[in-house]
Amino acid sequence: MSDFVTVKGGCHCGAVRFTALSDPEPEMLDCNCSICAATGYLHLFIPHERFTLDSGGDNLTSYRFGSGEAEHLFCNTCGIKSFYQPRSHPDCWSVHFACLDQPDALRPSVMKFDGRSWDEAAAEKGLG
């Protein structure tokens, strides 16, 4: 596990907190779908086994739309989505890069993803 960087983060009010092990140079997605574009969400994918929800599980509200495959999880107190279960990566959590305590610990490369044309973009990238 020494090839990974430990990152911590959570929602704005601090009720939801997590710890994860990330690739130090992750490839992240900048999606333009309706919800990502509205919130400025930047996707850092963390395999389930490298993610720990430290606190706030009982403070999360689930929201699904469209296909219903993604489970968006929001803090009941402040409304921030610090992580969620994406449709594109069913074996990972998508952590919002902006919700990391120390995002400078990582050196990401960012790819644009056309979430407005999800099916075509996912097929092109080999996702979902």
Phi and psi in radians as a Rosetta constraint file:
Dihedral C 1 N 2 CA 2 C 2 CIRCULARHARMONIC -1.225 0.35
Dihedral N 2 CA 2 C 2 N 3 CIRCULARHARMONIC -0.213 0.35
Dihedral C 2 N 3 CA 3 C 3 CIRCULARHARMONIC -1.408 0.35
Dihedral N 3 CA 3 C 3 N 4 CIRCULARHARMONIC -0.060 0.35
Dihedral C 3 N 4 CA 4 C 4 CIRCULARHARMONIC -1.865 0.35
Dihedral N 4 CA 4 C 4 N 5 CIRCULARHARMONIC 2.782 0.35
Dihedral C 4 N 5 CA 5 C 5 CIRCULARHARMONIC -1.906 0.35
Dihedral N 5 CA 5 C 5 N 6 CIRCULARHARMONIC 2.296 0.35
Dihedral C 5 N 6 CA 6 C 6 CIRCULARHARMONIC -1.388 0.35
Dihedral N 6 CA 6 C 6 N 7 CIRCULARHARMONIC 2.192 0.35
Dihedral C 6 N 7 CA 7 C 7 CIRCULARHARMONIC -2.128 0.35
Dihedral N 7 CA 7 C 7 N 8 CIRCULARHARMONIC 2.565 0.35
Dihedral C 7 N 8 CA 8 C 8 CIRCULARHARMONIC -2.207 0.35
Dihedral N 8 CA 8 C 8 N 9 CIRCULARHARMONIC 2.699 0.35
Dihedral C 8 N 9 CA 9 C 9 CIRCULARHARMONIC -3.041 0.35
Dihedral N 9 CA 9 C 9 N 10 CIRCULARHARMONIC -2.961 0.35
Dihedral C 9 N 10 CA 10 C 10 CIRCULARHARMONIC 2.916 0.35
Dihedral N 10 CA 10 C 10 N 11 CIRCULARHARMONIC -2.912 0.35
Dihedral C 10 N 11 CA 11 C 11 CIRCULARHARMONIC -1.400 0.35
Dihedral N 11 CA 11 C 11 N 12 CIRCULARHARMONIC 3.132 0.35
Dihedral C 11 N 12 CA 12 C 12 CIRCULARHARMONIC -1.170 0.35
Dihedral N 12 CA 12 C 12 N 13 CIRCULARHARMONIC -0.734 0.35
Dihedral C 12 N 13 CA 13 C 13 CIRCULARHARMONIC -1.456 0.35
Dihedral N 13 CA 13 C 13 N 14 CIRCULARHARMONIC -0.216 0.35
Dihedral C 13 N 14 CA 14 C 14 CIRCULARHARMONIC 1.578 0.35
Dihedral N 14 CA 14 C 14 N 15 CIRCULARHARMONIC -0.003 0.35
Dihedral C 14 N 15 CA 15 C 15 CIRCULARHARMONIC -1.179 0.35
Dihedral N 15 CA 15 C 15 N 16 CIRCULARHARMONIC -0.681 0.35
Dihedral C 15 N 16 CA 16 C 16 CIRCULARHARMONIC -1.758 0.35
Dihedral N 16 CA 16 C 16 N 17 CIRCULARHARMONIC 2.131 0.35
Dihedral C 16 N 17 CA 17 C 17 CIRCULARHARMONIC -2.331 0.35
Dihedral N 17 CA 17 C 17 N 18 CIRCULARHARMONIC 2.520 0.35
Dihedral C 17 N 18 CA 18 C 18 CIRCULARHARMONIC -2.473 0.35
Dihedral N 18 CA 18 C 18 N 19 CIRCULARHARMONIC 2.809 0.35
Dihedral C 18 N 19 CA 19 C 19 CIRCULARHARMONIC -2.262 0.35
Dihedral N 19 CA 19 C 19 N 20 CIRCULARHARMONIC 2.424 0.35
Dihedral C 19 N 20 CA 20 C 20 CIRCULARHARMONIC -2.512 0.35
Dihedral N 20 CA 20 C 20 N 21 CIRCULARHARMONIC 2.753 0.35
Dihedral C 20 N 21 CA 21 C 21 CIRCULARHARMONIC -1.863 0.35
Dihedral N 21 CA 21 C 21 N 22 CIRCULARHARMONIC 2.075 0.35
Dihedral C 21 N 22 CA 22 C 22 CIRCULARHARMONIC -2.009 0.35
Dihedral N 22 CA 22 C 22 N 23 CIRCULARHARMONIC 2.649 0.35
Dihedral C 22 N 23 CA 23 C 23 CIRCULARHARMONIC -1.037 0.35
Dihedral N 23 CA 23 C 23 N 24 CIRCULARHARMONIC 2.399 0.35
Dihedral C 23 N 24 CA 24 C 24 CIRCULARHARMONIC -1.172 0.35
Dihedral N 24 CA 24 C 24 N 25 CIRCULARHARMONIC -0.397 0.35
Dihedral C 24 N 25 CA 25 C 25 CIRCULARHARMONIC -2.217 0.35
Dihedral N 25 CA 25 C 25 N 26 CIRCULARHARMONIC 1.168 0.35
Dihedral C 25 N 26 CA 26 C 26 CIRCULARHARMONIC -1.279 0.35
Dihedral N 26 CA 26 C 26 N 27 CIRCULARHARMONIC 2.666 0.35
Dihedral C 26 N 27 CA 27 C 27 CIRCULARHARMONIC -1.631 0.35
Dihedral N 27 CA 27 C 27 N 28 CIRCULARHARMONIC 2.110 0.35
Dihedral C 27 N 28 CA 28 C 28 CIRCULARHARMONIC -1.998 0.35
Dihedral N 28 CA 28 C 28 N 29 CIRCULARHARMONIC 2.795 0.35
Dihedral C 28 N 29 CA 29 C 29 CIRCULARHARMONIC -1.950 0.35
Dihedral N 29 CA 29 C 29 N 30 CIRCULARHARMONIC 2.407 0.35
Dihedral C 29 N 30 CA 30 C 30 CIRCULARHARMONIC -1.942 0.35
Dihedral N 30 CA 30 C 30 N 31 CIRCULARHARMONIC 1.785 0.35
Dihedral C 30 N 31 CA 31 C 31 CIRCULARHARMONIC -1.694 0.35
Dihedral N 31 CA 31 C 31 N 32 CIRCULARHARMONIC 2.536 0.35
Dihedral C 31 N 32 CA 32 C 32 CIRCULARHARMONIC -1.882 0.35
Dihedral N 32 CA 32 C 32 N 33 CIRCULARHARMONIC 0.312 0.35
Dihedral C 32 N 33 CA 33 C 33 CIRCULARHARMONIC -1.135 0.35
Dihedral N 33 CA 33 C 33 N 34 CIRCULARHARMONIC 2.988 0.35
Dihedral C 33 N 34 CA 34 C 34 CIRCULARHARMONIC -1.020 0.35
Dihedral N 34 CA 34 C 34 N 35 CIRCULARHARMONIC -0.755 0.35
Dihedral C 34 N 35 CA 35 C 35 CIRCULARHARMONIC -1.384 0.35
Dihedral N 35 CA 35 C 35 N 36 CIRCULARHARMONIC -0.688 0.35
Dihedral C 35 N 36 CA 36 C 36 CIRCULARHARMONIC -1.182 0.35
Dihedral N 36 CA 36 C 36 N 37 CIRCULARHARMONIC -0.736 0.35
Dihedral C 36 N 37 CA 37 C 37 CIRCULARHARMONIC -1.107 0.35
Dihedral N 37 CA 37 C 37 N 38 CIRCULARHARMONIC -0.693 0.35
Dihedral C 37 N 38 CA 38 C 38 CIRCULARHARMONIC -1.202 0.35
Dihedral N 38 CA 38 C 38 N 39 CIRCULARHARMONIC -0.497 0.35
Dihedral C 38 N 39 CA 39 C 39 CIRCULARHARMONIC -1.885 0.35
Dihedral N 39 CA 39 C 39 N 40 CIRCULARHARMONIC -0.107 0.35
Dihedral C 39 N 40 CA 40 C 40 CIRCULARHARMONIC 1.198 0.35
Dihedral N 40 CA 40 C 40 N 41 CIRCULARHARMONIC 0.527 0.35
Dihedral C 40 N 41 CA 41 C 41 CIRCULARHARMONIC -1.207 0.35
Dihedral N 41 CA 41 C 41 N 42 CIRCULARHARMONIC 2.289 0.35
Dihedral C 41 N 42 CA 42 C 42 CIRCULARHARMONIC -2.088 0.35
Dihedral N 42 CA 42 C 42 N 43 CIRCULARHARMONIC 2.035 0.35
Dihedral C 42 N 43 CA 43 C 43 CIRCULARHARMONIC -1.454 0.35
Dihedral N 43 CA 43 C 43 N 44 CIRCULARHARMONIC 2.067 0.35
Dihedral C 43 N 44 CA 44 C 44 CIRCULARHARMONIC -1.940 0.35
Dihedral N 44 CA 44 C 44 N 45 CIRCULARHARMONIC 1.944 0.35
Dihedral C 44 N 45 CA 45 C 45 CIRCULARHARMONIC -1.533 0.35
Dihedral N 45 CA 45 C 45 N 46 CIRCULARHARMONIC 2.201 0.35
Dihedral C 45 N 46 CA 46 C 46 CIRCULARHARMONIC -2.166 0.35
Dihedral N 46 CA 46 C 46 N 47 CIRCULARHARMONIC 2.090 0.35
Dihedral C 46 N 47 CA 47 C 47 CIRCULARHARMONIC -0.949 0.35
Dihedral N 47 CA 47 C 47 N 48 CIRCULARHARMONIC 2.505 0.35
Dihedral C 47 N 48 CA 48 C 48 CIRCULARHARMONIC -0.857 0.35
Dihedral N 48 CA 48 C 48 N 49 CIRCULARHARMONIC -0.727 0.35
Dihedral C 48 N 49 CA 49 C 49 CIRCULARHARMONIC -1.244 0.35
Dihedral N 49 CA 49 C 49 N 50 CIRCULARHARMONIC -0.195 0.35
Dihedral C 49 N 50 CA 50 C 50 CIRCULARHARMONIC -1.886 0.35
Dihedral N 50 CA 50 C 50 N 51 CIRCULARHARMONIC 0.311 0.35
Dihedral C 50 N 51 CA 51 C 51 CIRCULARHARMONIC -2.184 0.35
Dihedral N 51 CA 51 C 51 N 52 CIRCULARHARMONIC 2.330 0.35
Dihedral C 51 N 52 CA 52 C 52 CIRCULARHARMONIC -2.227 0.35
Dihedral N 52 CA 52 C 52 N 53 CIRCULARHARMONIC 2.188 0.35
Dihedral C 52 N 53 CA 53 C 53 CIRCULARHARMONIC -1.457 0.35
Dihedral N 53 CA 53 C 53 N 54 CIRCULARHARMONIC 1.921 0.35
Dihedral C 53 N 54 CA 54 C 54 CIRCULARHARMONIC -1.387 0.35
Dihedral N 54 CA 54 C 54 N 55 CIRCULARHARMONIC -0.611 0.35
Dihedral C 54 N 55 CA 55 C 55 CIRCULARHARMONIC -2.822 0.35
Dihedral N 55 CA 55 C 55 N 56 CIRCULARHARMONIC 2.760 0.35
Dihedral C 55 N 56 CA 56 C 56 CIRCULARHARMONIC 1.661 0.35
Dihedral N 56 CA 56 C 56 N 57 CIRCULARHARMONIC 0.120 0.35
Dihedral C 56 N 57 CA 57 C 57 CIRCULARHARMONIC -0.972 0.35
Dihedral N 57 CA 57 C 57 N 58 CIRCULARHARMONIC -0.637 0.35
Dihedral C 57 N 58 CA 58 C 58 CIRCULARHARMONIC -1.377 0.35
Dihedral N 58 CA 58 C 58 N 59 CIRCULARHARMONIC -0.045 0.35
Dihedral C 58 N 59 CA 59 C 59 CIRCULARHARMONIC -1.840 0.35
Dihedral N 59 CA 59 C 59 N 60 CIRCULARHARMONIC 0.205 0.35
Dihedral C 59 N 60 CA 60 C 60 CIRCULARHARMONIC -1.758 0.35
Dihedral N 60 CA 60 C 60 N 61 CIRCULARHARMONIC 2.432 0.35
Dihedral C 60 N 61 CA 61 C 61 CIRCULARHARMONIC -1.962 0.35
Dihedral N 61 CA 61 C 61 N 62 CIRCULARHARMONIC 2.360 0.35
Dihedral C 61 N 62 CA 62 C 62 CIRCULARHARMONIC -1.673 0.35
Dihedral N 62 CA 62 C 62 N 63 CIRCULARHARMONIC 2.459 0.35
Dihedral C 62 N 63 CA 63 C 63 CIRCULARHARMONIC -2.420 0.35
Dihedral N 63 CA 63 C 63 N 64 CIRCULARHARMONIC 2.304 0.35
Dihedral C 63 N 64 CA 64 C 64 CIRCULARHARMONIC -2.235 0.35
Dihedral N 64 CA 64 C 64 N 65 CIRCULARHARMONIC 2.566 0.35
Dihedral C 64 N 65 CA 65 C 65 CIRCULARHARMONIC -2.599 0.35
Dihedral N 65 CA 65 C 65 N 66 CIRCULARHARMONIC 3.060 0.35
Dihedral C 65 N 66 CA 66 C 66 CIRCULARHARMONIC 1.012 0.35
Dihedral N 66 CA 66 C 66 N 67 CIRCULARHARMONIC -2.119 0.35
Dihedral C 66 N 67 CA 67 C 67 CIRCULARHARMONIC -1.195 0.35
Dihedral N 67 CA 67 C 67 N 68 CIRCULARHARMONIC -0.362 0.35
Dihedral C 67 N 68 CA 68 C 68 CIRCULARHARMONIC 1.382 0.35
Dihedral N 68 CA 68 C 68 N 69 CIRCULARHARMONIC 0.024 0.35
Dihedral C 68 N 69 CA 69 C 69 CIRCULARHARMONIC -1.288 0.35
Dihedral N 69 CA 69 C 69 N 70 CIRCULARHARMONIC -0.624 0.35
Dihedral C 69 N 70 CA 70 C 70 CIRCULARHARMONIC -1.452 0.35
Dihedral N 70 CA 70 C 70 N 71 CIRCULARHARMONIC 2.470 0.35
Dihedral C 70 N 71 CA 71 C 71 CIRCULARHARMONIC -2.006 0.35
Dihedral N 71 CA 71 C 71 N 72 CIRCULARHARMONIC 1.832 0.35
Dihedral C 71 N 72 CA 72 C 72 CIRCULARHARMONIC -1.466 0.35
Dihedral N 72 CA 72 C 72 N 73 CIRCULARHARMONIC 2.247 0.35
Dihedral C 72 N 73 CA 73 C 73 CIRCULARHARMONIC -2.061 0.35
Dihedral N 73 CA 73 C 73 N 74 CIRCULARHARMONIC 2.076 0.35
Dihedral C 73 N 74 CA 74 C 74 CIRCULARHARMONIC -2.033 0.35
Dihedral N 74 CA 74 C 74 N 75 CIRCULARHARMONIC 2.507 0.35
Dihedral C 74 N 75 CA 75 C 75 CIRCULARHARMONIC -1.177 0.35
Dihedral N 75 CA 75 C 75 N 76 CIRCULARHARMONIC 2.267 0.35
Dihedral C 75 N 76 CA 76 C 76 CIRCULARHARMONIC -1.123 0.35
Dihedral N 76 CA 76 C 76 N 77 CIRCULARHARMONIC -0.434 0.35
Dihedral C 76 N 77 CA 77 C 77 CIRCULARHARMONIC -1.528 0.35
Dihedral N 77 CA 77 C 77 N 78 CIRCULARHARMONIC -0.943 0.35
Dihedral C 77 N 78 CA 78 C 78 CIRCULARHARMONIC -1.845 0.35
Dihedral N 78 CA 78 C 78 N 79 CIRCULARHARMONIC -0.215 0.35
Dihedral C 78 N 79 CA 79 C 79 CIRCULARHARMONIC 1.473 0.35
Dihedral N 79 CA 79 C 79 N 80 CIRCULARHARMONIC 0.059 0.35
Dihedral C 79 N 80 CA 80 C 80 CIRCULARHARMONIC -1.419 0.35
Dihedral N 80 CA 80 C 80 N 81 CIRCULARHARMONIC 2.403 0.35
Dihedral C 80 N 81 CA 81 C 81 CIRCULARHARMONIC -1.744 0.35
Dihedral N 81 CA 81 C 81 N 82 CIRCULARHARMONIC 1.711 0.35
Dihedral C 81 N 82 CA 82 C 82 CIRCULARHARMONIC -1.524 0.35
Dihedral N 82 CA 82 C 82 N 83 CIRCULARHARMONIC -0.365 0.35
Dihedral C 82 N 83 CA 83 C 83 CIRCULARHARMONIC -2.798 0.35
Dihedral N 83 CA 83 C 83 N 84 CIRCULARHARMONIC 2.837 0.35
Dihedral C 83 N 84 CA 84 C 84 CIRCULARHARMONIC -2.865 0.35
Dihedral N 84 CA 84 C 84 N 85 CIRCULARHARMONIC 2.976 0.35
Dihedral C 84 N 85 CA 85 C 85 CIRCULARHARMONIC -1.630 0.35
Dihedral N 85 CA 85 C 85 N 86 CIRCULARHARMONIC 1.883 0.35
Dihedral C 85 N 86 CA 86 C 86 CIRCULARHARMONIC -1.435 0.35
Dihedral N 86 CA 86 C 86 N 87 CIRCULARHARMONIC 2.718 0.35
Dihedral C 86 N 87 CA 87 C 87 CIRCULARHARMONIC -1.203 0.35
Dihedral N 87 CA 87 C 87 N 88 CIRCULARHARMONIC -0.648 0.35
Dihedral C 87 N 88 CA 88 C 88 CIRCULARHARMONIC -1.255 0.35
Dihedral N 88 CA 88 C 88 N 89 CIRCULARHARMONIC -0.497 0.35
Dihedral C 88 N 89 CA 89 C 89 CIRCULARHARMONIC -2.307 0.35
Dihedral N 89 CA 89 C 89 N 90 CIRCULARHARMONIC 1.360 0.35
Dihedral C 89 N 90 CA 90 C 90 CIRCULARHARMONIC -1.127 0.35
Dihedral N 90 CA 90 C 90 N 91 CIRCULARHARMONIC -0.266 0.35
Dihedral C 90 N 91 CA 91 C 91 CIRCULARHARMONIC -1.700 0.35
Dihedral N 91 CA 91 C 91 N 92 CIRCULARHARMONIC 0.106 0.35
Dihedral C 91 N 92 CA 92 C 92 CIRCULARHARMONIC -2.285 0.35
Dihedral N 92 CA 92 C 92 N 93 CIRCULARHARMONIC 2.785 0.35
Dihedral C 92 N 93 CA 93 C 93 CIRCULARHARMONIC -1.627 0.35
Dihedral N 93 CA 93 C 93 N 94 CIRCULARHARMONIC 2.561 0.35
Dihedral C 93 N 94 CA 94 C 94 CIRCULARHARMONIC -1.757 0.35
Dihedral N 94 CA 94 C 94 N 95 CIRCULARHARMONIC 2.025 0.35
Dihedral C 94 N 95 CA 95 C 95 CIRCULARHARMONIC -1.703 0.35
Dihedral N 95 CA 95 C 95 N 96 CIRCULARHARMONIC 2.364 0.35
Dihedral C 95 N 96 CA 96 C 96 CIRCULARHARMONIC -1.341 0.35
Dihedral N 96 CA 96 C 96 N 97 CIRCULARHARMONIC 2.016 0.35
Dihedral C 96 N 97 CA 97 C 97 CIRCULARHARMONIC -0.916 0.35
Dihedral N 97 CA 97 C 97 N 98 CIRCULARHARMONIC -0.636 0.35
Dihedral C 97 N 98 CA 98 C 98 CIRCULARHARMONIC -1.208 0.35
Dihedral N 98 CA 98 C 98 N 99 CIRCULARHARMONIC -0.225 0.35
Dihedral C 98 N 99 CA 99 C 99 CIRCULARHARMONIC -1.672 0.35
Dihedral N 99 CA 99 C 99 N 100 CIRCULARHARMONIC 0.099 0.35
Dihedral C 99 N 100 CA 100 C 100 CIRCULARHARMONIC -1.369 0.35
Dihedral N 100 CA 100 C 100 N 101 CIRCULARHARMONIC 2.491 0.35
Dihedral C 100 N 101 CA 101 C 101 CIRCULARHARMONIC -1.135 0.35
Dihedral N 101 CA 101 C 101 N 102 CIRCULARHARMONIC -0.698 0.35
Dihedral C 101 N 102 CA 102 C 102 CIRCULARHARMONIC -2.332 0.35
Dihedral N 102 CA 102 C 102 N 103 CIRCULARHARMONIC 1.314 0.35
Dihedral C 102 N 103 CA 103 C 103 CIRCULARHARMONIC -1.075 0.35
Dihedral N 103 CA 103 C 103 N 104 CIRCULARHARMONIC -0.401 0.35
Dihedral C 103 N 104 CA 104 C 104 CIRCULARHARMONIC -1.195 0.35
Dihedral N 104 CA 104 C 104 N 105 CIRCULARHARMONIC -0.151 0.35
Dihedral C 104 N 105 CA 105 C 105 CIRCULARHARMONIC -1.227 0.35
Dihedral N 105 CA 105 C 105 N 106 CIRCULARHARMONIC -0.274 0.35
Dihedral C 105 N 106 CA 106 C 106 CIRCULARHARMONIC -1.970 0.35
Dihedral N 106 CA 106 C 106 N 107 CIRCULARHARMONIC 2.714 0.35
Dihedral C 106 N 107 CA 107 C 107 CIRCULARHARMONIC -2.133 0.35
Dihedral N 107 CA 107 C 107 N 108 CIRCULARHARMONIC 1.351 0.35
Dihedral C 107 N 108 CA 108 C 108 CIRCULARHARMONIC -1.391 0.35
Dihedral N 108 CA 108 C 108 N 109 CIRCULARHARMONIC 2.732 0.35
Dihedral C 108 N 109 CA 109 C 109 CIRCULARHARMONIC -1.953 0.35
Dihedral N 109 CA 109 C 109 N 110 CIRCULARHARMONIC 2.468 0.35
Dihedral C 109 N 110 CA 110 C 110 CIRCULARHARMONIC -2.039 0.35
Dihedral N 110 CA 110 C 110 N 111 CIRCULARHARMONIC 2.211 0.35
Dihedral C 110 N 111 CA 111 C 111 CIRCULARHARMONIC -1.882 0.35
Dihedral N 111 CA 111 C 111 N 112 CIRCULARHARMONIC 2.423 0.35
Dihedral C 111 N 112 CA 112 C 112 CIRCULARHARMONIC -1.296 0.35
Dihedral N 112 CA 112 C 112 N 113 CIRCULARHARMONIC 2.474 0.35
Dihedral C 112 N 113 CA 113 C 113 CIRCULARHARMONIC -2.295 0.35
Dihedral N 113 CA 113 C 113 N 114 CIRCULARHARMONIC 2.213 0.35
Dihedral C 113 N 114 CA 114 C 114 CIRCULARHARMONIC -1.487 0.35
Dihedral N 114 CA 114 C 114 N 115 CIRCULARHARMONIC 1.329 0.35
Dihedral C 114 N 115 CA 115 C 115 CIRCULARHARMONIC -1.171 0.35
Dihedral N 115 CA 115 C 115 N 116 CIRCULARHARMONIC -0.297 0.35
Dihedral C 115 N 116 CA 116 C 116 CIRCULARHARMONIC -1.221 0.35
Dihedral N 116 CA 116 C 116 N 117 CIRCULARHARMONIC -0.406 0.35
Dihedral C 116 N 117 CA 117 C 117 CIRCULARHARMONIC -2.087 0.35
Dihedral N 117 CA 117 C 117 N 118 CIRCULARHARMONIC 1.000 0.35
Dihedral C 117 N 118 CA 118 C 118 CIRCULARHARMONIC -0.923 0.35
Dihedral N 118 CA 118 C 118 N 119 CIRCULARHARMONIC -0.911 0.35
Dihedral C 118 N 119 CA 119 C 119 CIRCULARHARMONIC -1.029 0.35
Dihedral N 119 CA 119 C 119 N 120 CIRCULARHARMONIC -0.801 0.35
Dihedral C 119 N 120 CA 120 C 120 CIRCULARHARMONIC -1.175 0.35
Dihedral N 120 CA 120 C 120 N 121 CIRCULARHARMONIC -0.765 0.35
Dihedral C 120 N 121 CA 121 C 121 CIRCULARHARMONIC -1.157 0.35
Dihedral N 121 CA 121 C 121 N 122 CIRCULARHARMONIC -0.705 0.35
Dihedral C 121 N 122 CA 122 C 122 CIRCULARHARMONIC -1.125 0.35
Dihedral N 122 CA 122 C 122 N 123 CIRCULARHARMONIC -0.741 0.35
Dihedral C 122 N 123 CA 123 C 123 CIRCULARHARMONIC -1.105 0.35
Dihedral N 123 CA 123 C 123 N 124 CIRCULARHARMONIC -0.732 0.35
Dihedral C 123 N 124 CA 124 C 124 CIRCULARHARMONIC -1.100 0.35
Dihedral N 124 CA 124 C 124 N 125 CIRCULARHARMONIC -0.659 0.35
Dihedral C 124 N 125 CA 125 C 125 CIRCULARHARMONIC -1.597 0.35
Dihedral N 125 CA 125 C 125 N 126 CIRCULARHARMONIC -0.085 0.35
Dihedral C 125 N 126 CA 126 C 126 CIRCULARHARMONIC 1.259 0.35
Dihedral N 126 CA 126 C 126 N 127 CIRCULARHARMONIC 0.611 0.35
Dihedral C 126 N 127 CA 127 C 127 CIRCULARHARMONIC -1.855 0.35
Dihedral N 127 CA 127 C 127 N 128 CIRCULARHARMONIC 2.790 0.35
